[in-house]
Amino acid sequence: MSKNKERLLVVGPLPCEKYNCQWGGATVLMKNFRDYLLEKGIGHRFVQTNKYVNPHTLELRPRANQLYFITHFAAALPWCDTVMFNFSDHGTVNMFPMLSSLARKMGKKVVLRKFGGSFDIYLQDVPDDKKGKVVSAIKAADLVFFETKAGIAHLKTLVGETDKIHWFPNVRKAAPQRKDPSQFSRKLVYMSHISNEKGVGCLLEAFGRLPEDYSLDFYGAIKEDCYDNFDWQAHRVNYKGEVSAAEVLRRLPDYDLLLLPSYREGYPGIIIEALSVGLPVISTQVGGIPEIITDGFNGRLVTPGTEKELMEAITSIDERNYAVYCENAYRSFCEHFDSEKTNERMLNELMDGRHNS
């Protein structure tokens, strides 16, 4: 792998490994891309936007992070040829216009990688003058990477048709272990925050209608008081507590189906992780999920809040069709969501095709 001659400055957030904090999917994706650059020996400089954490509350320290970022960004900017900004909604609106303008004035190539799938909703609460600055900044960028196809369609209504906007979805590394498709024992799993926004109440009701040979395990942080002292056993389910990011891929192959019946989502990483082990997914027709799951192919899609639909989707996957669903799930991952392939494509776009294997 030859090293790039173009000097690349990468700006973005990272998980805090010291305190095991992630703060969302953007930090996971940023770490994935940074690790890729390091593994492949791609020369670059990195400026972190969320370096400092309060050790007591595990919350970010805004002023300390702002000071760190400004000083390090200002020092690195003259050195680079290309600046890659990696932001979620907040950073795209509140940081990208000013920082990208500064970079352009210094003759730098400007690239935006926008994380998340709800930019259209976020912009609804942004004042018109501020929204105009964001749109102008995106128009002026040399390259834009968006996480969802729906987000790209919405963005083009704002900036017009352009070939500089590219789809680079939520990705993960290939899993070390795959699900054995011959082993189908009706073991269901839910991995996400425990809240009604994630459809937990609906899932519990649907599961209560299933035959007793089905089992259901819940993993995740409890986010609503109603689940603090919840009697999980009364609903025939097991609450397993939180699970580390490293442990997720080791546990998923023990189950047959991942369930995520959310009412609102962006581009859930847990679905990508399930596909990476060849695990079919049953989820809802919200956010970016229909871009990941094709109903009847690598899983099932249901209407949010419909217990009967959810129950019927679960029972529609059985011994007769399970191996096909598993194979399609893994194929979906390999074709669209494998970080090795996606990061290589993104780097080639960044370097105008000058990066060669």
DOMAR-18678 format. One line per field, with one value per residue (C-alpha): x, y, z. Coordinates in Angstrom, 3 decimals, decimal comma, m for minus. Layout:
// DOMAR-18678
xx	(X; ...)
yy	(Y; ...)
zz	(Z; ...)
//
This chain:
// DOMAR-18678
xx	(0,000; 1,656; 1,455; m0,341; 1,736; m1,143; m1,156; m4,456; m5,886; m8,762; m11,090; m13,630; m14,742; m13,443; m14,751; m13,129; m11,524; m10,288; m13,864; m15,495; m17,646; m18,828; m21,419; m23,053; m22,360; m20,292; m17,409; m17,461; m17,316; m14,588; m12,452; m13,036; m11,721; m8,812; m7,797; m7,930; m5,580; m3,145; m3,302; m2,644; 0,138; m1,724; 0,058; m2,246; m2,775; m5,815; m7,467; m10,010; m13,166; m14,091; m10,816; m11,689; m14,205; m15,412; m14,250; m17,123; m20,104; m18,464; m19,814; m17,767; m16,072; m17,125; m14,705; m11,661; m12,508; m13,055; m9,686; m7,880; m9,514; m8,944; m5,249; m4,501; m6,607; m4,915; m1,503; m2,276; m4,176; m1,161; 0,529; m2,246; m3,531; m6,928; m9,151; m11,725; m14,374; m16,328; m19,448; m22,918; m25,863; m24,651; m21,095; m22,248; m24,472; m22,377; m18,767; m18,490; m19,443; m16,772; m14,024; m14,533; m14,490; m11,142; m9,746; m10,888; m9,331; m6,027; m6,414; m7,256; m9,440; m12,524; m14,331; m17,371; m18,376; m21,810; m22,783; m26,384; m29,622; m31,839; m30,340; m33,641; m35,368; m32,512; m32,575; m36,253; m35,263; m32,319; m32,921; m33,055; m29,893; m27,892; m29,393; m28,366; m24,745; m24,742; m26,157; m23,624; m20,761; m21,858; m22,234; m18,677; m17,173; m15,110; m16,565; m19,461; m19,964; m23,447; m24,514; m27,986; m29,425; m32,484; m30,158; m28,500; m31,887; m32,860; m29,476; m29,828; m33,100; m31,031; m27,828; m29,039; m27,916; m24,201; m21,849; m19,672; m22,060; m21,409; m23,116; m20,866; m23,067; m22,586; m19,950; m18,236; m15,289; m16,026; m17,021; m14,613; m17,416; m20,515; m23,873; m24,291; m27,435; m28,148; m28,718; m32,185; m33,593; m35,926; m33,520; m34,299; m32,169; m32,610; m29,494; m30,015; m31,093; m34,022; m36,737; m40,189; m38,821; m36,934; m40,204; m39,485; m43,105; m44,379; m41,758; m42,737; m46,400; m45,582; m43,292; m46,056; m48,090; m45,363; m45,211; m43,238; m40,369; m39,210; m36,754; m35,826; m32,793; m32,422; m29,077; m28,632; m28,616; m31,965; m33,003; m36,499; m37,543; m40,387; m37,787; m35,608; m37,416; m39,194; m40,266; m38,642; m39,290; m43,021; m42,767; m40,665; m37,634; m34,116; m32,468; m28,705; m27,586; m25,199; m22,704; m19,429; m18,868; m16,189; m18,580; m21,467; m19,997; m19,121; m22,681; m24,750; m23,979; m25,591; m28,986; m31,208; m32,799; m32,012; m35,105; m35,136; m38,750; m37,880; m40,238; m37,337; m33,841; m31,016; m28,696; m28,370; m24,942; m26,308; m28,142; m24,892; m23,200; m25,950; m25,554; m21,787; m22,338; m25,063; m27,923; m31,305; m32,937; m36,543; m36,977; m39,229; m39,716; m38,139; m35,053; m32,317; m33,362; m35,092; m31,739; m30,169; m32,924; m34,919; m38,178; m38,205; m34,512; m32,148; m34,866; m38,347; m39,678; m42,833; m44,847; m43,761; m46,035; m47,857; m47,587; m49,404; m47,253; m44,107; m45,198; m46,077; m42,713; m40,880; m42,774; m42,381; m38,676; m38,335; m36,382; m37,520; m36,137; m33,644; m30,465; m31,450; m32,082; m28,694; m26,861; m28,605; m27,812; m24,107; m24,100; m25,682; m22,894; m20,131; m21,571; m22,450; m21,291; m17,814; m15,566; m12,468; m14,092; m15,904; m12,884; m10,806; m13,407; m13,633; m9,860; m9,723; m12,354; m10,433; m7,207; m8,813; m8,049; m4,332; m4,290; m3,386; m3,279)
yy	(0,000; 3,210; 6,197; 9,278; 12,321; 14,697; 15,987; 15,100; 16,755; 14,843; 16,535; 14,624; 12,956; 9,738; 7,431; 7,930; 4,543; 5,506; 5,769; 3,492; 6,364; 6,459; 9,291; 7,785; 6,226; 9,131; 8,367; 4,666; 5,508; 8,085; 5,612; 3,028; 5,387; 6,608; 3,011; 2,283; 5,178; 4,001; 0,329; 1,172; 3,625; 6,597; 9,751; 12,286; 14,537; 14,215; 16,907; 15,574; 17,597; 15,867; 15,149; 16,146; 14,411; 15,136; 12,001; 12,271; 12,772; 11,275; 14,246; 16,269; 19,495; 22,062; 24,887; 22,637; 20,879; 24,157; 25,546; 22,317; 22,103; 25,737; 25,713; 22,359; 23,032; 26,407; 24,763; 21,932; 23,870; 25,519; 22,096; 20,264; 20,172; 18,600; 19,004; 16,299; 17,512; 14,708; 16,115; 15,136; 17,546; 19,961; 20,239; 20,615; 23,554; 25,240; 24,547; 23,621; 26,985; 28,981; 26,329; 25,425; 29,109; 29,532; 26,441; 27,628; 31,048; 29,264; 27,321; 23,940; 21,233; 20,951; 17,665; 17,131; 13,747; 14,114; 11,478; 10,547; 10,309; 13,092; 16,278; 17,341; 17,170; 18,966; 21,834; 22,510; 24,206; 26,151; 29,890; 30,779; 32,907; 30,158; 27,543; 29,647; 29,682; 25,906; 25,366; 27,800; 26,041; 22,633; 24,030; 25,369; 22,098; 20,046; 16,717; 15,692; 12,223; 11,485; 8,491; 7,963; 8,024; 9,852; 12,482; 12,934; 13,355; 16,034; 17,760; 18,032; 19,908; 22,525; 22,701; 21,480; 18,513; 17,815; 14,883; 15,814; 14,233; 10,548; 7,855; 6,375; 4,464; 3,343; 0,604; m1,927; m4,277; m7,862; m9,948; m12,608; m15,196; m15,879; m17,296; m20,986; m20,988; m24,630; m23,694; m22,187; m22,324; m19,291; m17,235; m13,519; m10,586; m6,840; m4,642; m0,903; 1,649; 0,489; 3,041; 3,176; 5,275; 2,116; 0,153; m1,824; m1,740; m2,918; m5,677; m6,958; m7,108; m8,892; m11,370; m12,206; m13,562; m15,904; m19,622; m20,532; m22,089; m18,558; m16,776; m13,079; m11,385; m7,633; m5,798; m2,069; 0,902; 1,709; 5,203; 5,477; 5,267; 2,850; 0,154; 0,713; m1,899; m3,647; m7,270; m8,789; m12,363; m11,702; m11,109; m14,266; m12,206; m11,809; m8,439; m8,918; m5,348; m3,298; m4,901; m3,402; m2,627; m5,334; m7,915; m7,268; m9,246; m12,153; m12,460; m11,887; m15,314; m16,978; m15,700; m16,231; m12,810; m9,232; m7,176; m3,357; m2,093; 1,620; 4,549; 6,809; 5,969; 7,296; 4,606; 2,096; 0,497; m2,530; m3,572; m3,392; m5,490; m8,098; m8,340; m8,726; m12,029; m13,127; m12,475; m11,473; m8,368; m7,451; m3,701; m0,799; 1,387; 4,483; 6,598; 4,923; 1,376; 0,631; 1,416; m1,430; m4,019; m5,219; m6,808; m10,520; m10,573; m10,005; m9,460; m8,062; m4,503; m3,623; m0,516; 1,057; 0,232; m2,678; m5,622; m8,079; m7,159; m7,570; m10,965; m12,172; m10,973; m12,936; m16,150; m15,757; m16,618; m20,292; m23,486; m23,537; m20,135; m19,259; m20,260; m18,068; m15,065; m15,607; m15,793; m12,649; m10,819; m11,566; m10,736; m7,346; m6,576; m7,591; m5,575; m2,337; m2,073; m3,634; m0,848; m2,152; m1,649; 1,553; 3,240; 2,352; 3,942; 7,023; 7,460; 7,209; 9,954; 12,064; 11,750; 12,147; 8,537; 8,994; 6,487; 3,040; m0,384)
zz	(0,000; m1,071; 1,201; m0,054; m0,927; m0,286; 3,285; 4,946; 8,050; 9,647; 12,157; 14,241; 17,498; 19,032; 21,765; 25,160; 25,745; 29,218; 30,534; 27,919; 26,568; 22,940; 22,755; 19,688; 16,338; 14,970; 17,328; 16,376; 12,658; 13,198; 15,130; 12,415; 9,713; 11,865; 12,612; 8,884; 8,113; 10,777; 9,746; 6,092; 6,874; 5,390; 6,535; 8,165; 11,146; 13,385; 15,528; 18,010; 18,706; 21,988; 23,776; 27,360; 29,628; 33,161; 35,048; 37,537; 35,210; 32,061; 30,154; 27,680; 28,826; 26,179; 27,029; 27,389; 24,120; 22,308; 23,433; 22,553; 19,149; 18,128; 19,023; 17,387; 14,286; 13,757; 14,067; 11,636; 8,965; 7,264; 6,967; 5,101; 1,519; 2,330; 5,399; 6,106; 8,559; 10,273; 11,942; 13,105; 12,806; 15,502; 14,193; 10,593; 11,510; 14,205; 13,204; 9,542; 7,931; 9,794; 9,705; 6,059; 5,085; 6,847; 5,126; 1,685; 2,206; 2,823; m0,417; 1,128; m0,358; 1,875; 2,511; 4,747; 6,088; 7,637; 10,202; 11,011; 9,087; 10,461; 9,022; 7,451; 10,844; 12,604; 10,092; 10,828; 14,111; 12,640; 11,962; 8,272; 8,297; 9,962; 7,677; 4,683; 5,865; 6,252; 2,772; 1,279; 3,070; 1,790; m1,738; m1,583; m0,314; m2,758; m1,576; 0,653; 2,123; 3,521; 5,574; 4,108; 0,604; 1,935; 3,378; m0,007; m1,716; 0,827; 0,551; m3,227; m2,777; m0,911; m2,956; m6,351; m8,434; m8,081; m8,517; m5,525; m2,975; m2,291; m0,206; 2,471; 4,908; 8,475; 8,352; 10,592; 10,418; 9,423; 12,436; 13,719; 13,906; 11,796; 12,768; 11,919; 9,716; 10,562; 14,195; 14,561; 18,078; 18,217; 20,331; 19,948; 21,060; 21,507; 21,785; 22,215; 24,793; 26,907; 26,175; 24,635; 21,747; 20,774; 20,773; 23,938; 25,106; 21,740; 21,631; 25,076; 24,042; 20,772; 22,479; 24,967; 22,047; 20,821; 21,632; 24,745; 22,785; 21,861; 24,174; 24,300; 25,872; 26,312; 26,377; 26,861; 29,195; 30,832; 29,734; 31,252; 34,900; 34,135; 33,399; 36,488; 38,600; 35,776; 36,307; 33,220; 34,328; 34,428; 30,662; 30,102; 29,070; 30,443; 30,985; 30,602; 31,336; 29,257; 26,907; 25,697; 22,027; 21,882; 23,332; 20,919; 18,005; 20,279; 21,593; 18,455; 16,873; 19,910; 18,737; 15,692; 15,124; 16,139; 16,985; 16,879; 16,632; 17,030; 16,513; 15,471; 14,206; 12,113; 10,768; 13,628; 13,917; 15,747; 12,565; 10,585; 13,273; 13,082; 9,299; 9,728; 11,561; 9,139; 11,536; 10,034; 11,500; 12,227; 12,493; 11,515; 8,449; 9,981; 9,358; 7,353; 8,271; 4,910; 3,255; 5,256; 5,588; 2,586; 3,683; 2,889; 1,914; 4,848; 7,446; 7,906; 8,170; 10,103; 10,893; 14,222; 17,144; 15,506; 17,878; 15,620; 12,609; 14,696; 16,001; 12,499; 11,157; 13,858; 13,159; 9,385; 9,719; 10,600; 9,876; 6,244; 5,203; 7,930; 6,054; 3,079; 5,338; 7,006; 3,689; 2,432; 5,657; 5,332; 1,613; 2,382; 4,799; 2,395; m0,497; 1,295; 4,899; 5,164; 6,463; 4,668; 1,256; 2,161; 3,714; 0,653; m1,635; 0,554; 0,610; m3,173; m3,411; m0,905; m2,829; m6,278; m7,134; m6,509; m3,647; m5,012; m3,401)
//
